Amino acid sequence: MRSRHVARNRRRAQLLGPDGEPTPDKAEVPFIQWLPDGTSTGRTIERSAEIAALAKRFMDKGGRYAFVAGTDDNGESKGELVAGFTLDDSAKGEMLAIAEEVVSDGPGIGSAIDRLVRASVANMGKYTLTDEPQ
């Protein structure tokens, strides 16, 4: 039996949006970064288009993502990724957290963000948010 060589497709596979146009492979997820001195700044973190789309679903419902920078007992950089909803009566931007990840500075942050985003969407329906006191 003679083998046939198949020409490989030289174009990368792409996801197509509802309009049939290619969607980007990467997209940005917005975070509020809280620094140890109490100041905050907005920043974005590049993740896959799938993760960014999940994050958008969460944010469209009023959710937001935050990163709280700090150090552990040994002085090592640590941080906490939080997904939640801002409390209306909070002057300091306090949140009802529905998903959290503790991270060390380094390459594991990307996968921690992916887990946080997936958990935020999964946990979104578990909470009833209301303006009425309980």
The first five atom37 places (N, CA, C, CB, O) and aatype in JSON, in Angstrom:
{
  "aatype": [12, 1, 15, 1, 8, 19, 0, 1, 2, 1, 1, 1, 0, 5, 10, 10, 7, 14, 3, 7, 6, 14, 16, 14, 3, 11, 0, 6, 19, 14, 13, 9, 5, 17, 10, 14, 3, 7, 16, 15, 16, 7, 1, 16, 9, 6, 1, 15, 0, 6, 9, 0, 0, 10, 0, 11, 1, 13, 12, 3, 11, 7, 7, 1, 18, 0, 13, 19, 0, 7, 16, 3, 3, 2, 7, 6, 15, 11, 7, 6, 10, 19, 0, 7, 13, 16, 10, 3, 3, 15, 0, 11, 7, 6, 12, 10, 0, 9, 0, 6, 6, 19, 19, 15, 3, 7, 14, 7, 9, 7, 15, 0, 9, 3, 1, 10, 19, 1, 0, 15, 19, 0, 2, 12, 7, 11, 18, 16, 10, 16, 3, 6, 14, 5],
  "atom_mask": [
    [1, 1, 1, 1, 1],
    [1, 1, 1, 1, 1],
    [1, 1, 1, 1, 1],
    [1, 1, 1, 1, 1],
    [1, 1, 1, 1, 1],
    [1, 1, 1, 1, 1],
    [1, 1, 1, 1, 1],
    [1, 1, 1, 1, 1],
    [1, 1, 1, 1, 1],
    [1, 1, 1, 1, 1],
    [1, 1, 1, 1, 1],
    [1, 1, 1, 1, 1],
    [1, 1, 1, 1, 1],
    [1, 1, 1, 1, 1],
    [1, 1, 1, 1, 1],
    [1, 1, 1, 1, 1],
    [1, 1, 1, 0, 1],
    [1, 1, 1, 1, 1],
    [1, 1, 1, 1, 1],
    [1, 1, 1, 0, 1],
    [1, 1, 1, 1, 1],
    [1, 1, 1, 1, 1],
    [1, 1, 1, 1, 1],
    [1, 1, 1, 1, 1],
    [1, 1, 1, 1, 1],
    [1, 1, 1, 1, 1],
    [1, 1, 1, 1, 1],
    [1, 1, 1, 1, 1],
    [1, 1, 1, 1, 1],
    [1, 1, 1, 1, 1],
    [1, 1, 1, 1, 1],
    [1, 1, 1, 1, 1],
    [1, 1, 1, 1, 1],
    [1, 1, 1, 1, 1],
    [1, 1, 1, 1, 1],
    [1, 1, 1, 1, 1],
    [1, 1, 1, 1, 1],
    [1, 1, 1, 0, 1],
    [1, 1, 1, 1, 1],
    [1, 1, 1, 1, 1],
    [1, 1, 1, 1, 1],
    [1, 1, 1, 0, 1],
    [1, 1, 1, 1, 1],
    [1, 1, 1, 1, 1],
    [1, 1, 1, 1, 1],
    [1, 1, 1, 1, 1],
    [1, 1, 1, 1, 1],
    [1, 1, 1, 1, 1],
    [1, 1, 1, 1, 1],
    [1, 1, 1, 1, 1],
    [1, 1, 1, 1, 1],
    [1, 1, 1, 1, 1],
    [1, 1, 1, 1, 1],
    [1, 1, 1, 1, 1],
    [1, 1, 1, 1, 1],
    [1, 1, 1, 1, 1],
    [1, 1, 1, 1, 1],
    [1, 1, 1, 1, 1],
    [1, 1, 1, 1, 1],
    [1, 1, 1, 1, 1],
    [1, 1, 1, 1, 1],
    [1, 1, 1, 0, 1],
    [1, 1, 1, 0, 1],
    [1, 1, 1, 1, 1],
    [1, 1, 1, 1, 1],
    [1, 1, 1, 1, 1],
    [1, 1, 1, 1, 1],
    [1, 1, 1, 1, 1],
    [1, 1, 1, 1, 1],
    [1, 1, 1, 0, 1],
    [1, 1, 1, 1, 1],
    [1, 1, 1, 1, 1],
    [1, 1, 1, 1, 1],
    [1, 1, 1, 1, 1],
    [1, 1, 1, 0, 1],
    [1, 1, 1, 1, 1],
    [1, 1, 1, 1, 1],
    [1, 1, 1, 1, 1],
    [1, 1, 1, 0, 1],
    [1, 1, 1, 1, 1],
    [1, 1, 1, 1, 1],
    [1, 1, 1, 1, 1],
    [1, 1, 1, 1, 1],
    [1, 1, 1, 0, 1],
    [1, 1, 1, 1, 1],
    [1, 1, 1, 1, 1],
    [1, 1, 1, 1, 1],
    [1, 1, 1, 1, 1],
    [1, 1, 1, 1, 1],
    [1, 1, 1, 1, 1],
    [1, 1, 1, 1, 1],
    [1, 1, 1, 1, 1],
    [1, 1, 1, 0, 1],
    [1, 1, 1, 1, 1],
    [1, 1, 1, 1, 1],
    [1, 1, 1, 1, 1],
    [1, 1, 1, 1, 1],
    [1, 1, 1, 1, 1],
    [1, 1, 1, 1, 1],
    [1, 1, 1, 1, 1],
    [1, 1, 1, 1, 1],
    [1, 1, 1, 1, 1],
    [1, 1, 1, 1, 1],
    [1, 1, 1, 1, 1],
    [1, 1, 1, 1, 1],
    [1, 1, 1, 0, 1],
    [1, 1, 1, 1, 1],
    [1, 1, 1, 0, 1],
    [1, 1, 1, 1, 1],
    [1, 1, 1, 0, 1],
    [1, 1, 1, 1, 1],
    [1, 1, 1, 1, 1],
    [1, 1, 1, 1, 1],
    [1, 1, 1, 1, 1],
    [1, 1, 1, 1, 1],
    [1, 1, 1, 1, 1],
    [1, 1, 1, 1, 1],
    [1, 1, 1, 1, 1],
    [1, 1, 1, 1, 1],
    [1, 1, 1, 1, 1],
    [1, 1, 1, 1, 1],
    [1, 1, 1, 1, 1],
    [1, 1, 1, 1, 1],
    [1, 1, 1, 1, 1],
    [1, 1, 1, 0, 1],
    [1, 1, 1, 1, 1],
    [1, 1, 1, 1, 1],
    [1, 1, 1, 1, 1],
    [1, 1, 1, 1, 1],
    [1, 1, 1, 1, 1],
    [1, 1, 1, 1, 1],
    [1, 1, 1, 1, 1],
    [1, 1, 1, 1, 1],
    [1, 1, 1, 1, 1]
  ],
  "atom_positions": [
    [[0.84, -1.16, 0.0], [0.0, 0.0, 0.0], [0.89, 1.24, 0.0], [-0.96, -0.01, 1.21], [1.83, 1.34, 0.79]],
    [[0.6, 2.11, -0.84], [1.38, 3.33, -0.98], [0.78, 4.44, -0.12], [1.45, 3.76, -2.47], [-0.42, 4.69, -0.16]],
    [[1.63, 5.11, 0.66], [1.11, 6.18, 1.52], [1.01, 7.47, 0.71], [2.01, 6.38, 2.77], [1.79, 7.74, -0.19]],
    [[0.04, 8.23, 1.08], [-0.14, 9.53, 0.45], [0.24, 10.61, 1.46], [-1.62, 9.72, -0.05], [-0.1, 10.53, 2.64]],
    [[0.91, 11.56, 0.97], [1.26, 12.7, 1.82], [0.13, 13.71, 1.76], [2.61, 13.34, 1.38], [-0.38, 14.04, 0.69]],
    [[-0.23, 14.17, 2.9], [-1.29, 15.17, 2.97], [-0.63, 16.52, 3.23], [-2.33, 14.82, 4.08], [0.18, 16.67, 4.14]],
    [[-1.0, 17.48, 2.43], [-0.47, 18.83, 2.64], [-1.15, 19.41, 3.87], [-0.7, 19.74, 1.39], [-2.37, 19.44, 3.97]],
    [[-0.35, 19.86, 4.78], [-0.91, 20.45, 5.99], [-1.42, 21.86, 5.7], [0.15, 20.5, 7.12], [-0.87, 22.61, 4.9]],
    [[-2.51, 22.15, 6.38], [-3.07, 23.49, 6.26], [-2.1, 24.46, 6.93], [-4.51, 23.58, 6.91], [-1.78, 24.29, 8.1]],
    [[-1.64, 25.43, 6.21], [-0.66, 26.36, 6.75], [-1.3, 27.49, 7.54], [0.17, 26.93, 5.63], [-0.6, 28.25, 8.21]],
    [[-2.59, 27.61, 7.47], [-3.29, 28.65, 8.21], [-3.73, 28.11, 9.55], [-4.49, 29.19, 7.41], [-4.22, 26.98, 9.64]],
    [[-3.58, 28.91, 10.6], [-4.01, 28.49, 11.93], [-5.53, 28.46, 11.99], [-3.44, 29.42, 13.02], [-6.2, 29.27, 11.34]],
    [[-6.06, 27.54, 12.77], [-7.5, 27.48, 12.98], [-7.92, 28.7, 13.78], [-7.91, 26.17, 13.7], [-7.19, 29.16, 14.65]],
    [[-9.11, 29.23, 13.48], [-9.62, 30.38, 14.2], [-11.08, 30.15, 14.54], [-9.46, 31.66, 13.37], [-11.81, 29.5, 13.8]],
    [[-11.47, 30.68, 15.67], [-12.88, 30.68, 16.03], [-13.59, 31.74, 15.21], [-13.08, 30.92, 17.56], [-13.03, 32.8, 14.93]],
    [[-14.83, 31.45, 14.81], [-15.61, 32.42, 14.07], [-16.73, 32.94, 14.95], [-16.17, 31.81, 12.77], [-17.36, 32.17, 15.68]],
    [[-16.96, 34.21, 14.89], [-18.05, 34.83, 15.64], [-19.37, 34.61, 14.94], [0.0, 0.0, 0.0], [-19.41, 33.99, 13.88]],
    [[-20.48, 35.12, 15.52], [-21.8, 34.94, 14.94], [-21.93, 35.54, 13.54], [-22.83, 35.54, 15.83], [-22.77, 35.1, 12.75]],
    [[-21.09, 36.54, 13.23], [-21.14, 37.16, 11.91], [-20.26, 36.44, 10.9], [-20.72, 38.61, 12.01], [-20.17, 36.86, 9.74]],
    [[-19.62, 35.34, 11.32], [-18.76, 34.58, 10.43], [-17.34, 35.12, 10.32], [0.0, 0.0, 0.0], [-16.51, 34.55, 9.62]],
    [[-17.07, 36.22, 11.0], [-15.73, 36.81, 10.99], [-14.86, 36.15, 12.06], [-15.81, 38.35, 11.23], [-15.37, 35.74, 13.1]],
    [[-13.55, 36.03, 11.8], [-12.66, 35.44, 12.81], [-12.64, 36.25, 14.09], [-11.25, 35.32, 12.25], [-12.67, 37.48, 14.06]],
    [[-12.6, 35.55, 15.21], [-12.48, 36.21, 16.5], [-11.01, 36.18, 16.9], [-13.39, 35.52, 17.59], [-10.28, 35.28, 16.48]],
    [[-10.57, 37.12, 17.7], [-9.15, 37.12, 18.1], [-8.85, 35.92, 19.0], [-8.79, 38.42, 18.83], [-9.72, 35.44, 19.72]],
    [[-7.61, 35.46, 18.94], [-7.17, 34.35, 19.79], [-7.03, 34.8, 21.23], [-5.86, 33.78, 19.29], [-7.23, 34.01, 22.16]],
    [[-6.68, 36.05, 21.43], [-6.45, 36.59, 22.77], [-7.33, 37.82, 22.97], [-4.95, 36.95, 22.98], [-7.69, 38.52, 22.02]],
    [[-7.67, 38.06, 24.21], [-8.44, 39.25, 24.55], [-8.06, 39.64, 25.98], [-9.99, 38.99, 24.43], [-7.39, 38.88, 26.68]],
    [[-8.47, 40.81, 26.38], [-8.07, 41.32, 27.69], [-9.22, 41.25, 28.68], [-7.56, 42.74, 27.57], [-10.37, 41.5, 28.34]],
    [[-8.86, 40.91, 29.92], [-9.82, 40.88, 31.03], [-9.44, 42.03, 31.97], [-9.79, 39.48, 31.78], [-8.31, 42.09, 32.45]],
    [[-10.38, 42.95, 32.24], [-10.06, 44.09, 33.11], [-10.09, 43.71, 34.6], [-11.05, 45.22, 32.87], [-10.95, 42.95, 35.05]],
    [[-9.14, 44.23, 35.33], [-9.02, 44.04, 36.78], [-8.81, 45.39, 37.44], [-7.84, 43.07, 37.13], [-8.28, 46.32, 36.83]],
    [[-9.24, 45.5, 38.68], [-8.83, 46.62, 39.52], [-7.72, 46.07, 40.4], [-10.05, 47.21, 40.38], [-7.91, 45.07, 41.08]],
    [[-6.58, 46.71, 40.38], [-5.45, 46.25, 41.18], [-5.32, 47.14, 42.4], [-4.13, 46.26, 40.35], [-5.14, 48.36, 42.3]],
    [[-5.42, 46.51, 43.58], [-5.25, 47.21, 44.85], [-3.83, 46.99, 45.33], [-6.29, 46.73, 45.92], [-3.39, 45.85, 45.47]],
    [[-3.13, 48.08, 45.58], [-1.74, 48.01, 46.03], [-1.67, 48.01, 47.56], [-0.92, 49.2, 45.46], [-2.64, 48.39, 48.21]],
    [[-0.54, 47.57, 48.14], [-0.44, 47.5, 49.6], [-0.69, 48.84, 50.31], [0.93, 47.0, 49.98], [-1.11, 48.85, 51.47]],
    [[-0.45, 49.96, 49.63], [-0.68, 51.26, 50.28], [-2.15, 51.7, 50.21], [0.2, 52.32, 49.63], [-2.48, 52.8, 50.65]],
    [[-3.02, 50.86, 49.67], [-4.45, 51.16, 49.62], [-4.91, 51.86, 48.36], [0.0, 0.0, 0.0], [-6.11, 52.07, 48.18]],
    [[-3.99, 52.23, 47.48], [-4.39, 52.85, 46.22], [-4.78, 51.77, 45.21], [-3.26, 53.75, 45.66], [-4.39, 50.61, 45.34]],
    [[-5.55, 52.18, 44.22], [-5.97, 51.22, 43.2], [-5.71, 51.77, 41.82], [-7.46, 50.87, 43.36], [-5.6, 52.99, 41.62]],
    [[-5.61, 50.89, 40.88], [-5.41, 51.25, 39.49], [-6.1, 50.21, 38.61], [-3.89, 51.36, 39.15], [-6.23, 49.05, 39.0]],
    [[-6.54, 50.62, 37.45], [-7.13, 49.68, 36.51], [-6.04, 49.08, 35.64], [0.0, 0.0, 0.0], [-5.08, 49.75, 35.28]],
    [[-6.21, 47.82, 35.32], [-5.28, 47.16, 34.41], [-5.99, 46.04, 33.69], [-4.05, 46.64, 35.16], [-7.07, 45.61, 34.11]],
    [[-5.41, 45.55, 32.64], [-5.99, 44.42, 31.92], [-4.96, 43.31, 31.85], [-6.45, 44.84, 30.5], [-3.75, 43.55, 31.88]],
    [[-5.46, 42.09, 31.75], [-4.59, 40.93, 31.65], [-5.03, 40.14, 30.43], [-4.64, 40.06, 32.96], [-6.21, 39.8, 30.3]],
    [[-4.09, 39.85, 29.55], [-4.41, 39.14, 28.32], [-4.62, 37.66, 28.6], [-3.31, 39.34, 27.28], [-3.76, 36.99, 29.18]],
    [[-5.76, 37.16, 28.17], [-6.1, 35.75, 28.31], [-6.7, 35.26, 26.99], [-7.09, 35.52, 29.49], [-6.8, 36.03, 26.04]],
    [[-7.09, 34.0, 26.94], [-7.67, 33.47, 25.71], [-9.02, 34.13, 25.43], [-7.83, 31.93, 25.8], [-9.65, 34.68, 26.34]],
    [[-9.44, 34.06, 24.19], [-10.74, 34.63, 23.81], [-11.87, 33.95, 24.57], [-10.97, 34.49, 22.28], [-12.86, 34.59, 24.92]],
    [[-11.73, 32.64, 24.84], [-12.75, 31.91, 25.59], [-12.89, 32.47, 27.01], [-12.41, 30.4, 25.64], [-14.01, 32.71, 27.47]],
    [[-11.77, 32.66, 27.69], [-11.79, 33.19, 29.06], [-12.33, 34.61, 29.06], [-10.38, 33.15, 29.69], [-13.13, 34.97, 29.93]],
    [[-11.91, 35.43, 28.1], [-12.39, 36.81, 28.03], [-13.9, 36.85, 27.79], [-11.67, 37.58, 26.91], [-14.59, 37.72, 28.33]],
    [[-14.43, 35.92, 27.0], [-15.88, 35.88, 26.75], [-16.62, 35.49, 28.03], [-16.21, 34.88, 25.61], [-17.68, 36.05, 28.32]],
    [[-16.08, 34.54, 28.79], [-16.7, 34.18, 30.07], [-16.66, 35.36, 31.04], [-15.99, 32.95, 30.7], [-17.64, 35.65, 31.73]],
    [[-15.53, 36.05, 31.08], [-15.4, 37.22, 31.96], [-16.4, 38.29, 31.58], [-13.97, 37.79, 31.9], [-16.97, 38.95, 32.45]],
    [[-16.62, 38.48, 30.29], [-17.59, 39.48, 29.83], [-19.0, 39.12, 30.3], [-17.56, 39.59, 28.3], [-19.76, 40.0, 30.69]],
    [[-19.35, 37.83, 30.26], [-20.66, 37.4, 30.77], [-20.84, 37.8, 32.22], [-20.84, 35.87, 30.62], [-21.89, 38.29, 32.62]],
    [[-19.8, 37.58, 33.02], [-19.83, 37.92, 34.44], [-19.94, 39.43, 34.63], [-18.58, 37.38, 35.14], [-20.74, 39.89, 35.44]],
    [[-19.14, 40.18, 33.9], [-19.14, 41.64, 34.04], [-20.44, 42.25, 33.53], [-17.95, 42.24, 33.3], [-20.89, 43.28, 34.04]],
    [[-21.05, 41.64, 32.52], [-22.34, 42.13, 32.02], [-23.43, 42.03, 33.08], [-22.75, 41.35, 30.77], [-24.43, 42.74, 33.01]],
    [[-23.25, 41.15, 34.06], [-24.2, 41.02, 35.16], [-23.84, 41.91, 36.35], [-24.27, 39.56, 35.62], [-24.48, 41.84, 37.4]],
    [[-22.81, 42.74, 36.18], [-22.41, 43.66, 37.25], [-21.2, 43.21, 38.03], [0.0, 0.0, 0.0], [-20.78, 43.9, 38.97]],
    [[-20.62, 42.09, 37.68], [-19.45, 41.59, 38.39], [-18.19, 42.33, 38.0], [0.0, 0.0, 0.0], [-18.13, 43.02, 36.98]],
    [[-17.18, 42.18, 38.82], [-15.88, 42.75, 38.51], [-14.79, 41.87, 39.09], [-15.76, 44.2, 39.04], [-15.03, 41.04, 39.97]],
    [[-13.6, 42.07, 38.58], [-12.44, 41.31, 39.03], [-11.45, 42.27, 39.68], [-11.77, 40.55, 37.84], [-11.27, 43.4, 39.24]],
    [[-10.8, 41.78, 40.75], [-9.81, 42.6, 41.45], [-8.6, 41.74, 41.79], [-10.41, 43.23, 42.73], [-8.7, 40.52, 41.93]],
    [[-7.48, 42.4, 41.91], [-6.25, 41.77, 42.36], [-5.74, 42.59, 43.52], [-5.19, 41.68, 41.2], [-5.51, 43.79, 43.39]],
    [[-5.54, 41.95, 44.67], [-5.05, 42.62, 45.87], [-3.61, 42.17, 46.06], [-5.93, 42.3, 47.13], [-3.35, 41.02, 46.39]],
    [[-2.68, 43.09, 45.87], [-1.26, 42.77, 45.98], [-0.82, 42.84, 47.43], [-0.42, 43.73, 45.12], [-1.32, 43.65, 48.21]],
    [[0.12, 41.99, 47.78], [0.64, 41.99, 49.14], [1.86, 41.09, 49.25], [0.0, 0.0, 0.0], [2.44, 40.69, 48.24]],
    [[2.23, 40.79, 50.48], [3.35, 39.88, 50.74], [2.95, 38.89, 51.82], [4.63, 40.67, 51.16], [2.07, 39.16, 52.64]],
    [[3.61, 37.74, 51.81], [3.35, 36.76, 52.86], [4.26, 37.02, 54.05], [3.55, 35.32, 52.32], [4.97, 38.03, 54.07]],
    [[4.25, 36.13, 55.04], [5.05, 36.31, 56.26], [6.56, 36.33, 56.0], [4.73, 35.2, 57.24], [7.33, 36.87, 56.8]],
    [[6.97, 35.73, 54.87], [8.4, 35.69, 54.53], [8.82, 36.84, 53.63], [8.73, 34.37, 53.86], [9.97, 36.9, 53.2]],
    [[7.9, 37.76, 53.33], [8.22, 38.89, 52.47], [8.11, 38.59, 50.99], [0.0, 0.0, 0.0], [8.46, 39.42, 50.15]],
    [[7.62, 37.39, 50.64], [7.44, 37.02, 49.24], [6.19, 37.68, 48.68], [7.35, 35.47, 49.09], [5.19, 37.84, 49.38]],
    [[6.25, 38.07, 47.39], [5.08, 38.68, 46.75], [3.96, 37.66, 46.65], [5.44, 39.22, 45.34], [4.14, 36.56, 46.12]],
    [[2.81, 38.02, 47.15], [1.6, 37.19, 47.08], [0.48, 38.11, 46.67], [1.3, 36.46, 48.45], [0.57, 39.33, 46.8]],
    [[-0.56, 37.53, 46.21], [-1.71, 38.33, 45.86], [-2.97, 37.5, 45.94], [0.0, 0.0, 0.0], [-2.93, 36.27, 46.01]],
    [[-4.08, 38.17, 45.92], [-5.37, 37.5, 45.94], [-6.18, 38.02, 44.76], [-6.12, 37.74, 47.29], [-6.4, 39.22, 44.6]],
    [[-6.62, 37.08, 43.93], [-7.53, 37.4, 42.83], [-8.94, 37.21, 43.36], [-7.26, 36.5, 41.57], [-9.24, 36.2, 44.0]],
    [[-9.81, 38.17, 43.1], [-11.17, 38.12, 43.62], [-12.15, 38.44, 42.5], [-11.35, 39.11, 44.81], [-11.92, 39.35, 41.7]],
    [[-13.23, 37.69, 42.45], [-14.35, 37.99, 41.56], [-15.55, 38.25, 42.44], [-14.63, 36.82, 40.53], [-15.83, 37.48, 43.36]],
    [[-16.26, 39.32, 42.17], [-17.42, 39.62, 43.01], [-18.23, 40.79, 42.5], [0.0, 0.0, 0.0], [-18.05, 41.28, 41.39]],
    [[-19.13, 41.21, 43.36], [-20.03, 42.31, 43.06], [-19.8, 43.41, 44.08], [-21.51, 41.85, 43.06], [-19.7, 43.14, 45.28]],
    [[-19.71, 44.65, 43.63], [-19.52, 45.79, 44.52], [-20.76, 45.98, 45.38], [-19.21, 47.07, 43.72], [-21.88, 45.94, 44.87]],
    [[-20.56, 46.19, 46.66], [-21.66, 46.46, 47.57], [-22.07, 47.92, 47.4], [-21.27, 46.15, 49.05], [-21.23, 48.82, 47.44]],
    [[-23.37, 48.16, 47.22], [-23.86, 49.51, 46.95], [-23.53, 50.5, 48.06], [-25.34, 49.48, 46.75], [-23.27, 51.67, 47.78]],
    [[-23.53, 50.05, 49.31], [-23.31, 50.98, 50.41], [-21.84, 51.09, 50.8], [-24.12, 50.55, 51.61], [-21.51, 51.64, 51.85]],
    [[-20.96, 50.57, 49.96], [-19.53, 50.59, 50.28], [-18.86, 51.81, 49.67], [-18.85, 49.31, 49.79], [-18.84, 51.97, 48.45]],
    [[-18.32, 52.65, 50.5], [-17.59, 53.82, 50.02], [-16.19, 53.44, 49.55], [-17.49, 54.89, 51.13], [-15.58, 54.17, 48.77]],
    [[-15.68, 52.29, 50.01], [-14.32, 51.87, 49.68], [-14.29, 50.84, 48.54], [-13.65, 51.28, 50.9], [-13.22, 50.29, 48.25]],
    [[-15.4, 50.58, 47.89], [-15.41, 49.61, 46.8], [-15.38, 48.17, 47.27], [0.0, 0.0, 0.0], [-14.92, 47.29, 46.54]],
    [[-15.88, 47.92, 48.49], [-15.89, 46.55, 49.01], [-16.78, 45.68, 48.15], [-16.36, 46.52, 50.48], [-17.74, 46.14, 47.55]],
    [[-16.43, 44.39, 48.11], [-17.12, 43.46, 47.23], [-17.68, 42.27, 47.99], [-16.19, 42.98, 46.14], [-17.15, 41.87, 49.03]],
    [[-18.76, 41.71, 47.46], [-19.23, 40.4, 47.85], [-18.47, 39.44, 46.96], [-20.82, 40.24, 47.71], [-18.75, 39.34, 45.77]],
    [[-17.5, 38.73, 47.53], [-16.65, 37.83, 46.74], [-17.39, 36.52, 46.5], [-15.3, 37.58, 47.46], [-17.94, 35.92, 47.42]],
    [[-17.38, 36.08, 45.23], [-17.99, 34.79, 44.92], [-16.97, 33.78, 44.41], [-19.1, 34.98, 43.88], [-17.29, 32.61, 44.22]],
    [[-15.74, 34.24, 44.18], [-14.64, 33.34, 43.8], [-13.33, 34.03, 44.16], [-14.7, 32.98, 42.26], [-13.19, 35.25, 44.01]],
    [[-12.37, 33.24, 44.65], [-11.07, 33.78, 45.05], [-9.97, 32.8, 44.71], [-11.06, 34.1, 46.57], [-10.18, 31.59, 44.69]],
    [[-8.8, 33.33, 44.45], [-7.59, 32.54, 44.21], [-6.42, 33.28, 44.87], [-7.33, 32.32, 42.67], [-6.24, 34.47, 44.63]],
    [[-5.64, 32.6, 45.68], [-4.42, 33.17, 46.24], [-3.28, 32.75, 45.32], [-4.16, 32.69, 47.73], [-3.16, 31.57, 44.98]],
    [[-2.46, 33.72, 44.92], [-1.41, 33.44, 43.94], [-0.08, 33.99, 44.4], [-1.78, 34.03, 42.58], [-0.01, 34.97, 45.14]],
    [[0.99, 33.34, 43.94], [2.34, 33.85, 44.1], [2.73, 34.51, 42.79], [3.36, 32.71, 44.49], [2.18, 34.17, 41.74]],
    [[3.66, 35.43, 42.85], [4.13, 36.09, 41.64], [4.83, 35.03, 40.79], [5.1, 37.28, 41.98], [5.68, 34.3, 41.29]],
    [[4.48, 34.94, 39.51], [5.14, 34.0, 38.63], [4.22, 33.46, 37.56], [0.0, 0.0, 0.0], [3.13, 34.0, 37.34]],
    [[4.64, 32.4, 36.9], [3.92, 31.9, 35.73], [2.56, 31.26, 36.04], [4.76, 30.9, 35.03], [1.76, 31.06, 35.13]],
    [[2.27, 30.94, 37.29], [0.99, 30.32, 37.63], [-0.18, 31.28, 37.67], [0.0, 0.0, 0.0], [-1.32, 30.86, 37.84]],
    [[0.09, 32.58, 37.52], [-0.98, 33.57, 37.61], [-2.0, 33.4, 36.49], [-0.4, 34.98, 37.58], [-3.2, 33.52, 36.71]],
    [[-1.53, 33.11, 35.29], [-2.44, 32.95, 34.15], [-3.47, 31.87, 34.37], [0.0, 0.0, 0.0], [-4.66, 32.08, 34.12]],
    [[-3.03, 30.7, 34.82], [-3.98, 29.61, 35.06], [-4.89, 29.92, 36.24], [-3.23, 28.3, 35.31], [-6.05, 29.49, 36.26]],
    [[-4.38, 30.68, 37.23], [-5.23, 31.08, 38.36], [-6.33, 32.03, 37.89], [-4.37, 31.77, 39.47], [-7.47, 31.94, 38.35]],
    [[-6.01, 32.93, 36.98], [-7.02, 33.83, 36.42], [-8.07, 33.03, 35.67], [-6.38, 34.87, 35.48], [-9.26, 33.29, 35.8]],
    [[-7.64, 32.04, 34.88], [-8.6, 31.2, 34.15], [-9.54, 30.49, 35.12], [-7.85, 30.17, 33.28], [-10.75, 30.44, 34.88]],
    [[-9.0, 29.93, 36.21], [-9.84, 29.25, 37.21], [-10.8, 30.24, 37.86], [-8.97, 28.57, 38.29], [-11.97, 29.92, 38.08]],
    [[-10.31, 31.44, 38.18], [-11.15, 32.46, 38.8], [-12.31, 32.85, 37.89], [-10.31, 33.7, 39.14], [-13.45, 32.93, 38.35]],
    [[-12.03, 33.08, 36.63], [-13.09, 33.48, 35.69], [-14.12, 32.37, 35.55], [-12.48, 33.83, 34.31], [-15.32, 32.63, 35.57]],
    [[-13.66, 31.13, 35.4], [-14.61, 30.01, 35.28], [-15.46, 29.87, 36.54], [-13.85, 28.69, 35.01], [-16.67, 29.64, 36.46]],
    [[-14.84, 30.02, 37.7], [-15.57, 29.92, 38.97], [-16.57, 31.07, 39.12], [-14.6, 29.91, 40.15], [-17.66, 30.87, 39.64]],
    [[-16.19, 32.27, 38.67], [-17.1, 33.41, 38.81], [-18.37, 33.18, 38.0], [-16.42, 34.7, 38.35], [-19.46, 33.52, 38.47]],
    [[-18.26, 32.63, 36.82], [-19.44, 32.36, 36.0], [-20.24, 31.21, 36.61], [-19.03, 32.03, 34.55], [-21.47, 31.26, 36.64]],
    [[-19.56, 30.17, 37.08], [-20.25, 29.03, 37.69], [-20.99, 29.42, 38.96], [-19.26, 27.91, 37.99], [-22.07, 28.91, 39.23]],
    [[-20.4, 30.32, 39.75], [-21.01, 30.72, 41.03], [-22.01, 31.86, 40.9], [-19.92, 31.13, 41.99], [-22.73, 32.16, 41.85]],
    [[-22.07, 32.49, 39.76], [-22.91, 33.67, 39.56], [-24.37, 33.41, 39.92], [-22.81, 34.14, 38.12], [-25.01, 34.26, 40.53]],
    [[-24.9, 32.28, 39.55], [-26.31, 31.98, 39.81], [-26.59, 31.5, 41.23], [0.0, 0.0, 0.0], [-27.76, 31.3, 41.58]],
    [[-25.57, 31.31, 42.04], [-25.76, 30.8, 43.4], [-26.12, 31.89, 44.4], [-24.51, 30.09, 43.86], [-26.46, 31.6, 45.55]],
    [[-26.05, 33.15, 43.97], [-26.3, 34.27, 44.87], [-27.47, 35.09, 44.37], [-25.04, 35.15, 45.01], [-27.6, 35.35, 43.17]],
    [[-28.32, 35.5, 45.28], [-29.41, 36.41, 44.95], [-29.01, 37.78, 45.46], [-30.78, 35.93, 45.58], [-28.88, 38.0, 46.66]],
    [[-28.83, 38.69, 44.54], [-28.43, 40.04, 44.91], [-29.67, 40.92, 44.92], [-27.35, 40.6, 43.93], [-30.43, 40.94, 43.95]],
    [[-29.87, 41.62, 46.01], [-31.04, 42.45, 46.16], [-30.7, 43.7, 46.95], [-32.17, 41.68, 46.84], [-29.74, 43.72, 47.71]],
    [[-31.48, 44.73, 46.76], [-31.32, 45.96, 47.54], [-32.07, 45.88, 48.87], [-31.8, 47.17, 46.73], [-31.89, 46.73, 49.74]],
    [[-32.9, 44.88, 49.03], [-33.72, 44.74, 50.24], [-32.89, 44.14, 51.37], [-34.97, 43.87, 49.97], [-32.17, 43.16, 51.14]],
    [[-32.97, 44.69, 52.58], [-32.25, 44.07, 53.71], [-32.82, 42.68, 54.0], [-32.34, 44.96, 54.98], [-34.02, 42.46, 53.9]],
    [[-31.95, 41.77, 54.35], [-32.38, 40.39, 54.63], [-32.6, 40.18, 56.1], [-31.36, 39.39, 54.11], [-32.97, 39.08, 56.52]]
  ]
}
